[in-house]
Amino acid sequence: MTLQLHDTLTGHKRPFEPIDPNRVTIYVCGPTVYNRIHIGNGRAAVVFDLLYRVLRDRYPSVIYARNFTDIDDKIMVAAAKEGLPIEELTARYADAYDADVATLGTLPPDLKPRATGHLPEMIAMIESLIATGHAYEAKGHVLFAVESDPRYGRLSKRSLEDMIAGARVEVAPYKRHPADFVLWKPSDADQPGWDSPWGRGRPGWHIECSAMIDKHLGRVIDIHGGGRDLAFPHHENELAQSSCAHGGPELARYWLHNGMLTMAGEKMSKSLGNIVTVQALAERYDGEVLRFALLAAHYRSPLVWSEDLLEQSRKSLLRFYQTLADAGDPPAAGKPIPADLATALDDDLNTPEAFAVLHRLADEVRQAEGDAGREAARSLRAGANLLGLLERTAADFLEADAARRAANATLKPDAIEALLEERQKARQSKDFAGADAIRDQLLDAGVEVKDSADGPSWSYR
């Protein structure tokens, strides 16, 4: 089956046909680096890491760029609040971002351009837009004239009237149209700024990505990705300014957007104050568990984040690794990707179906014996590896999981042993109701008890 991807611009799945099969290009909008990322931000990193892995499995060269926005008004506010130079603040949180997404099992992108390294390219693109009548200078600002692009709105499927009503646009008296957006803005003496034909200032957010794409990947790329919340205004504006600056060609052949992560029915976001950071989650859960949870739903669907999802993901991984351990923990070692798993991912990265394939493969491992079991285990691992899962030895994961559960347990070993001793006394005196009550107490605390001829044993669940 040919890889099919859902293109936001056309609104349907299309066979993936790169411009050059020997050089596939992807650009994904990275973070604005002024604090730690939340798990909703991590979903985009994991989704496009999966796409990167799938493409690398099929094409000889894939160039994946993910940027850092390191100049922005939010950064300026955060730097002032922390009393740090902007360069120090952005370097700190860029490093923190790399560490957080590495925890989620993502591969490093081929390119990590920073906005502040591309001011000449941004200025040149703005000059081109002015020269062709697509931008104008007003009150020290340079703005893109949305009415100059008759196709503006084609990505988000919004009319200009819809964009203005309730949209994140700044209505200013110097704008020719309320939806016109900033390409360049003036900087005060105490704000970061660069010299330009329009005075000292700094770029708008949207022009940054267009300039970085043009410099590193080309005028037209294969795939542009990001969260669904970026489709408008950010990606809509990128598309407009890039196609107008370059005389008409679309910026990307395919636009992919992942769905939002929700908590208690609301989108997780800093503005709502309902975020949980990757850093905080990684203190309680293995990074591979977080990755598994982020891939549990189809990438275009909303993902409801909960403790239940995390526990289900942990238990699934635990079962997979235990299955591999029981089969001798063989490496994939060149084993081909299982055909039905590849078919699932070819269908617009259908991870729920891919997970169902992994469960079927694990059942095959458990039902087989000897060499047949080891070969089935290799197939399981090969399929999971394409998803960025089961890449460690079984012993490493199982030991790490046991240690983490012990560290987070409400009942420590001494208390557990005391309860087991009390339970044994209850059983000996035929107080079976009391013994069962202690067993239930242990289960509620995450401790599983197994009885044998040699006496009871326990483990953290």
C-alpha positions, 0 to 999 in steps of 0.5 A: 500500500502507498503511504496516504496522508491527510492533507489539510489544504485539500481536506482529504487523504492523498497518496504521498508523492514527494517532489524528489524521492531522493530528498524528502523534506519536512518542516515542523513548527517547533517551540517558542522557547521561554519555559518548559513544554507541556505534554500537549506540545510533546504530542506534536513532537512524537507524531512528527517523529513517527512520520519521520521514522516511517519516511526514513524506512521508505526513502533514502534521504529525509531532511527533517527541520524543526525550528526554535522561535527565539525572539518573541514578545513572550520571550521578552516578558519571561526574560525580564521576569527572570532577570536574564538576558534573552539569549541565556533564557532561550538557550536554557529552554531550547536545551530543556526542549531537546531533553524533554522530547528525547525523553519521549523517544524522539530522534533529533531532527536533521536541522534545528534552525533558530529565528535569530539566525535568519534576519537577513533572509526575513528582511529580503523576503519582506522587501520582495513582498513590498516590491510586489504589492503584497506588503506595506509600511505603516507607522514603523510596521510592515504588514502583509496585505491579505486582500492582495492574495485572492486565495488567502484563507484556503488552508483554514477554510475561513473567509476574511470575515470569519477570521476577524470575528473572534480571531487572534488578530490585532486590530490597529488603525494603521492597518488597511484591513483588520486581518493584515498581519505583521511582518516587521515591528519597531523595537523600543530602545530597551527591546531587542532589535535589528537594523532594517530598511524600516528602522530598528525592529524585530520580525513578526512570528509568521515570517520567521518560519517562511524564511527558515524553510526557504533557506534550508529546504527550498521554496516548495517542500514536501510536508509542513506540520504542526498542531491543529491550533497552528493552522490559523493564523500561523500556517495560513499566514506562512502559506500566503507570504511564501507563495506571494513572495515566490510568485505563486507556488504553494509552500508545501505539497502536504499540510499535516496537523495533529489534534489537540490534547485535552484534559477534563474536556478542555484543550491543554494550554498555558493560557488555561492553566491546565498544563502538565509538563513533560518534565513533571510527568517523567518523574512518575512515568517512564518516557516510553510510557508517555510516548505510548500514551501519546500514540494511543489515539489517531494523530488527527483525533483529540487525545484525552489525557488521564491517569487511566491512559497512563496506567493502561499504557504502562501495563501494555508496555510491561506486558510487551516487554515481559513477552519479549523477556520470556522469548529470550529477548531477541533483537529485531536484527534486520527483521522486516517490518510486519506487513499488516503493521506497515499497512496500518501506518500507510493509512495516514499513520493509523496508530490504533490499528498499528497497536492492535497489530502489536498485540496480535504479534505478542499473542503469537509470541506467547503461543509459540515455542522455541525458534518459532517464538523467537522469530515471532518476538523479532517481528514484534520488536521490528514493528514496535521499533518503527513506532519508536517502542521496545527499543531497550532490552526487556531487562532494562525496562522491567527493572526500571519499571519496578524501581519506579513503582517502588519509589512511587509506592504509598506502601514501602517494603517493610510495611508490606511485609508486616501486612503479609505477616498479619495476613498469614496469621489471619489465615492460620486462625481461619479468619479468611475474611480478615486475610482477604481484607488485607489482600484487598488493602495491598491491591488498593496500594498497588501491591499484588500478592501471589500465594504458593507452597513456599509462602506468599510473594509480592510485587508492585503492580 
